[in-house]
């Protein structure tokens, strides 16, 4: 029986025995920034330090990871925060703006409240310091992270028939598609605003991102004060991909996007639409830039170490070269560096932080 893509994705990814609910987790099937290098977690720790400073170093600092996989990113942040606290560097914060007092410096790790938002069962080896919940909690003061979450929020796919947009239906067992009913007025408005195709020929496809807008707006609405940060593959209105981006992944390989629960089913995110939805909730301006730009601004540039180091400290040179290679993967514009970073401040004056 054929159903709408949104329903098929929801069942295949998050239903009983779904791809993200059962099995060892997404790390066995595709490579994300979290899995590629510890440098990603180190960069996010710097973002967290900026958030901490902007909030005045609260007694409790939330870090909420939406779509947490098996908790890999939160483990990295917690361990690096503890290491840098011990080294006396985690309390280093950006210089205050002119006329403002210097922020209070205090250890970071002890103030963190870590929360993983995930539908999969809690991993047995996850530290007790990490909460494991199924929904984004309310009243967040700190940093909300969504790294490669929005691309897995189920969405509808539409096809233009010459007379207007209609939903595409899919057989979950085979991936075969058929044309269904006309899209709803709400989805038709979204397509006209965010995926305009003047003079669309019959058979033109589009991915209806309204469900992602609603998901992000809900997540941003759970932040009382702080920063919501989404990191994901995406595109902008002036450069929507022809015929969309729907794809499947299994075991490290791209496969047909058959929503039968055996593979990841994903589509790139209409980031400008998502950003606009978050801005309406937060009532604060957002920042949107590539991961390459964001990581370089945070000090991760992937530059090779000087060759002179090889003569004076060969082992140190090899370590530095390996670190540079890992950062290079994170900043490669043809790969992970092509991610977008969407920063949405909530309840704080944050021009200096957002501009970084």
C-alpha positions in Angstrom: 0.0 0.0 0.0 1.5 3.4 -1.0 1.5 6.2 1.5 2.9 9.8 1.6 6.7 10.1 1.9 6.4 11.8 5.3 4.5 8.9 6.8 6.8 6.4 5.2 9.9 8.1 6.5 8.5 8.4 10.0 7.7 4.7 10.1 11.0 3.6 8.5 13.2 5.8 10.7 11.4 6.0 14.0 8.7 3.3 14.1 9.1 0.0 15.8 12.3 -1.5 14.6 13.0 1.6 12.6 16.5 2.5 11.3 17.3 5.0 14.1 15.6 3.2 16.9 17.0 -0.3 16.4 20.6 -1.5 15.7 24.0 -0.1 16.6 23.2 3.4 15.6 23.9 5.7 12.6 27.7 5.7 13.1 27.8 2.2 11.4 26.1 3.6 8.3 27.4 7.1 7.5 30.1 9.5 8.6 29.1 12.7 10.3 31.2 15.6 11.7 30.8 14.1 15.2 32.3 10.9 14.1 34.9 12.4 11.8 37.1 14.2 14.3 37.3 15.2 17.9 38.1 18.7 16.6 34.3 19.1 15.9 33.6 18.6 19.6 36.4 21.0 20.5 35.0 23.7 18.3 31.6 23.2 19.8 33.2 23.5 23.3 34.4 27.0 22.2 30.8 27.8 21.1 29.7 26.6 24.5 32.2 28.9 26.2 30.8 31.8 24.2 27.3 30.9 25.3 28.4 30.6 28.9 29.9 34.1 28.8 26.9 35.6 27.1 24.7 34.1 29.8 26.9 35.4 32.6 28.2 31.9 33.7 25.0 30.5 35.1 25.1 27.9 37.9 23.5 25.4 35.5 24.4 25.4 31.8 22.4 23.1 29.6 23.7 21.3 26.6 20.9 19.5 24.8 21.7 17.4 21.8 18.7 16.7 19.5 19.1 13.5 17.5 21.9 12.4 19.7 22.7 9.0 18.1 24.3 7.1 20.9 25.5 10.2 22.8 28.9 10.5 21.1 28.9 14.3 20.9 27.8 14.8 24.5 30.5 12.4 25.7 33.1 14.4 23.7 32.0 17.7 25.1 31.9 16.5 28.7 35.4 14.9 28.5 37.0 17.9 26.8 35.3 20.3 29.2 36.8 18.3 32.1 40.2 18.2 30.6 40.3 21.9 29.9 39.0 22.7 33.3 41.9 20.7 34.8 44.3 22.6 32.5 42.7 25.9 33.5 41.7 26.9 30.0 38.0 26.0 29.8 37.1 29.2 31.7 38.8 31.3 29.0 36.0 33.4 27.5 35.9 36.1 24.8 36.8 39.6 26.0 33.8 41.6 27.2 32.4 44.4 25.1 33.5 47.9 25.9 31.9 49.3 29.1 30.9 45.8 30.3 32.5 44.2 33.4 34.7 41.2 32.9 32.8 37.9 33.2 33.2 35.7 36.2 35.5 32.8 35.4 34.5 29.5 36.9 34.9 25.8 36.0 32.6 24.7 33.2 32.3 20.9 33.5 30.8 20.9 36.9 28.0 23.3 35.8 27.0 21.3 32.7 23.6 19.6 32.5 23.8 17.2 29.5 20.7 16.0 27.8 20.4 13.6 24.8 17.1 13.7 22.9 16.8 10.4 21.1 14.1 7.7 20.5 16.5 4.8 20.6 17.1 3.0 23.9 19.6 4.5 26.2 23.1 3.0 25.6 24.2 0.8 28.5 27.6 2.5 28.7 26.3 6.1 28.7 27.6 8.0 31.8 24.9 8.8 34.4 25.7 12.5 34.0 23.8 12.4 30.7 20.0 12.5 30.7 18.3 10.5 28.0 14.8 11.7 26.9 12.5 11.4 23.9 11.5 15.0 23.5 13.3 18.3 23.7 12.9 19.6 27.3 11.5 23.0 28.0 13.3 25.8 29.9 16.8 25.3 28.3 19.4 27.8 29.5 22.5 27.2 27.4 23.1 25.5 24.1 20.7 23.4 22.0 22.5 21.4 19.3 21.0 19.7 16.2 23.8 18.2 14.2 22.4 16.3 11.2 18.9 16.1 12.8 16.8 18.2 10.5 17.7 16.2 7.4 16.0 13.2 9.0 12.9 15.0 10.1 10.3 13.3 7.8 8.9 15.4 5.0 6.5 15.1 2.1 7.6 15.0 -1.5 5.5 16.7 -4.2 5.4 16.5 -8.0 4.1 19.2 -10.4 1.5 17.8 -12.8 1.1 20.9 -14.9 -2.1 21.9 -13.0 -0.4 22.2 -9.6 1.5 20.3 -7.0 0.4 16.8 -5.8 1.9 14.6 -3.1 4.0 11.7 -4.2 3.1 8.4 -2.7 5.6 5.6 -2.1 5.4 1.9 -1.5 7.5 1.3 1.7 8.5 -2.2 0.5 9.8 -1.3 -2.9 10.2 2.5 -3.1 7.9 2.7 -6.2 6.2 6.0 -6.4 2.7 7.1 -7.6 0.9 10.4 -7.7 -1.5 11.2 -5.0 -3.8 14.0 -3.9 -3.2 17.8 -4.4 -1.0 19.2 -1.6 -2.7 21.0 1.3 -3.2 24.8 1.1 -0.4 25.1 3.8 2.0 23.1 1.8 1.1 24.9 -1.4 1.8 28.2 0.3 5.2 26.8 1.5 6.1 25.7 -2.0 5.2 29.0 -3.5 7.3 30.9 -0.9 10.3 28.6 -0.4 10.5 26.3 -3.4 9.2 28.5 -6.3 9.5 26.9 -9.8 8.1 29.4 -12.3 6.7 27.6 -15.3 7.3 24.2 -13.7 7.2 21.3 -16.2 5.1 18.3 -15.4 7.2 15.8 -13.4 9.1 18.5 -11.5 9.8 17.4 -7.9 10.1 19.3 -4.7 10.7 18.4 -1.0 8.1 20.1 1.2 10.1 21.4 4.2 7.3 22.7 6.3 7.6 19.8 8.7 11.3 20.8 9.3 10.3 24.4 9.9 7.8 23.3 12.6 10.3 20.9 14.2 13.0 23.6 14.4 10.5 26.3 15.6 9.4 23.9 18.4 13.0 23.2 19.4 13.9 26.9 19.4 10.8 27.5 21.5 12.2 25.3 24.2 15.2 27.5 24.7 14.6 30.1 27.4 18.0 31.8 27.0 21.0 30.8 25.0 21.7 29.5 21.5 20.1 27.0 19.2 22.6 25.7 16.7 21.7 23.5 13.7 24.4 21.9 11.6 23.2 20.2 8.4 23.4 19.8 4.7 21.1 22.2 3.0 20.3 24.7 0.3 18.8 28.2 -0.2 15.8 29.4 -2.2 17.9 30.8 -5.0 19.7 27.5 -5.5 17.2 24.7 -4.8 18.3 21.3 -6.2 16.6 20.2 -9.4 14.3 17.2 -8.5 15.4 17.3 -4.8 17.9 15.4 -2.8 16.1 12.3 -1.4 18.7 9.6 -0.7 19.3 6.5 1.3 22.5 5.3 3.1 23.4 1.9 4.5 26.8 0.5 5.6 28.7 3.5 4.4 27.2 3.5 0.9 24.5 5.4 -0.8 21.5 3.2 -1.7 18.1 3.9 -3.2 15.8 5.6 -0.6 13.5 2.7 0.0 11.6 3.4 3.3 11.5 -0.1 4.6 13.5 0.5 7.8 16.8 -1.0 6.6 18.5 2.2 5.5 18.7 5.9 6.4 16.3 8.0 4.3 17.4 11.6 4.2 16.9 14.9 2.3 18.9 18.1 2.5 17.3 21.0 4.4 15.8 24.2 3.1 17.9 26.2 5.6 16.5 29.7 4.8 13.0 28.5 5.5 14.0 26.7 8.7 15.9 29.8 9.8 12.9 32.1 9.2 10.7 29.8 11.3 13.2 29.9 14.2 13.6 33.7 13.9 9.8 34.2 14.3 9.9 32.2 17.5 13.1 33.6 19.0 12.5 37.2 17.8 16.3 37.5 17.4 18.4 37.7 14.2 20.0 34.5 13.1 23.4 33.7 11.5 23.8 31.3 8.6 27.3 30.3 7.3 29.1 27.3 6.0 30.8 24.8 8.3 34.1 25.7 6.7 33.7 29.4 7.6 32.3 28.6 11.1 35.2 26.3 12.1 37.8 28.6 10.7 36.3 31.4 12.8 36.7 29.1 15.8 40.3 28.5 15.1 40.1 25.2 13.3 41.6 25.9 9.9 43.2 22.6 8.9 46.6 24.2 8.1 49.6 21.9 7.8 52.2 22.2 10.6 55.5 23.8 9.6 58.0 21.4 8.1 60.6 22.6 10.5 58.7 20.8 13.3 59.5 17.5 11.6 63.2 18.0 12.3 62.9 19.2 15.9 59.9 17.0 17.0 59.1 14.3 14.6 56.4 12.7 16.8 54.8 16.1 17.4 54.8 16.8 13.7 53.0 13.5 12.9 50.4 14.3 15.6 49.9 17.8 14.3 49.7 16.5 10.7 47.0 14.0 11.7 45.1 16.7 13.5 45.3 19.0 10.5 44.0 16.1 8.2 41.0 15.6 10.5 40.2 19.3 10.5 40.7 19.3 6.7 37.9 16.7 6.4 35.6 18.8 8.5 36.2 21.9 6.4 36.3 20.3 2.9 33.7 22.3 1.0 33.0 19.3 -1.2 32.2 17.2 1.9 31.4 18.0 5.6 32.7 21.6 5.1 29.6 22.1 2.9 27.3 21.8 5.9 25.5 25.0 7.0 25.7 26.3 10.5 22.5 28.0 11.6 22.9 30.0 14.9 19.7 31.2 16.5 20.2 33.3 19.7 17.3 33.3 22.1 16.7 35.9 24.9 20.2 37.4 24.8 21.9 40.3 23.1 24.4 38.4 21.1 25.7 40.4 18.1 29.4 39.8 18.9 28.9 36.0 19.4 26.7 35.5 16.2 29.2 37.5 14.1 32.1 35.2 15.0 
